[in-house]
Amino acid sequence: MKLKLIDVQQEPHQVELGTCELCMSTTYMAEPTFTFEREDGITFYVDGYAWSWGDLETVGEIDNIIEFADFVAHVDFKEIPERQYDEDSYEWLNELVESYYNKKEEKMEE
């Protein structure tokens, strides 16, 4: 199945970090959300972040969103996330970003 990256949204807002009074703090962070469209026209969203014990994990920073969108358009996906807001979809997106950088690195070595 082919996918098209439609949009990436990152709206910074204030969040609390940490899990106890000693390590708790507040800061501004962006929680990226990626919008994809399937071949059949169905749109779905994947969170590019995951919270774990008060710490925010995000997918690797994408250096060029246009190149990333082109990369996504040329990948033949065997499976895509069934549920858009869970840990599995975050892992799927994280692996996709890693694949993008691996492909970029291969091209640079040629």
N, C-alpha and C positions, 0 to 999 in steps of 0.2 A: 504494500500500500504506500502511496506517495502522500506526503504532507507538505503544507505550505505554512511558513511562519508568517502570521498576520500582524502581530503586535507584541511588544514587550513593554510592560508598564512597571515603573519603579517610583513610588511616591514615598519620599522619606517622611517618617513620623517618629515621635518620641516613644521609646520602648524601655522596659525594665529588663536588666540583665542580672543574672545570678539567681541563686536559690535560697540564700540565707541573708540575715541582716549584715553579716560581715562582708560578704562579697557582692551584695546587691548595689546596682547603680542604674542610672538612666542615661540614655544617649539617643541620638537620631540615627536611624537605620532605614534602609530601603529593603522591602521584601518584594523581589521581582516576580512578576506573573507573566507567563508566556502564553500567547493565544495562537493556536494552530488550527488549520482547516484541513480536513480529510478530503480525499478524492471525491467522495460522495456529497460534499458540501457541508458536512456536519462540523461545527466549530467546537473546540474544547480548550480548556485552560489547564495549565500545569504550573503549580507553584515552584518557583526556582529557589525555594528556601525551605528549611525545616528547623523547628525549635527542638532543642534537646537539653533538658535540665537547665533552662534559663539561658542557654547559649544559642545564638543564631548561626546556622550553617547556610551558606548560599552556594549555588553552582559557581564554577569558575567564572571570573569576569571575562566577558566576551569582548575582544579587542575591536572587532569590526562586525557590527550587527548585520550589515548588508551581505558580507561574505558568509556569515553564519547562515543567513536565510537561504542563500544560494546552495550552500552545502546541504541543508535540510531538504531542499527541493529535489536534490539528486540522490538521496538515500532511499532505498527500497526497504521499508519497514516490515518486518515479519510480525511484530506485535507492537501495539501502542497501549498506553495506560487505559485500563477500563474505568477506573475511578480517577477523577482529576485532582482531588485534594487528599492524597495520602502519601505515605512514605515511599511506596513503590514508584509512584509517578515522579517524585523528586529524584530517586535513584536513576530512573530511566532518563530523565533530562540531564542529570549530572554525567551519565555515561555518554550521552549524545554530545555534550560539550567537550568531553575528553576526546571523543572520536574526531571531532572537528579539529582540535589542536594536533592530534596525532597525524591526521591527513595533511595539515599545513606544514608540519615538520618534515614529513616525507617529501613534499614538493620542494622544500628548501634544500634538501639533501641531494636532489637530482641534478 
